[in-house]
Amino acid sequence: MMHMTFYWGRRVTVLFDWWRTETWTGYALTIVVVLLAAAFYQYLEDRRLRLRDLCLLKPSPIPSSAHAPLLGISPARRSAAARVAVAALFGVNSAIGYMLMLVVMSFNGGVFIAVVVGLATGYLAFRSGGEEDFTAVENPCACA
């Protein structure tokens, strides 16, 4: 039977029929895995945003042949590759986010708390670093 309201207890089915907890040890292990998955979600989001910020940097003018990079990758091509990587990270991160949403929909109180604590811990560890949270804007006027 699937719960439609929050409940507290060690018996929970998470995402798949084979992922059921019957013992307190299995439940504790599930809580740890869910917490780590939520923190990993924040880590991937940080990596994606950093890569996106690198992708937004304006390409420098094409250098002369004396200063050309050894691999010969043009700034436009590098930007396209970075955009594809950002899109791929977005897809993976979205999948993890939806999986976390489905985990919460198990309606188990401990699992819900594990997701929230994991997201908060991941944010604190990976995304709360002062000046990196701000993106440079050419026009600081909000109304422009």
Summary of the structure (lengths in Angstrom):
residues: 144
radius of gyration: 21.4
end to end distance: 55.2
largest distance: 70.6
contacts: 345
relative contact order: 0.19
helix: 62%
strand: 4%
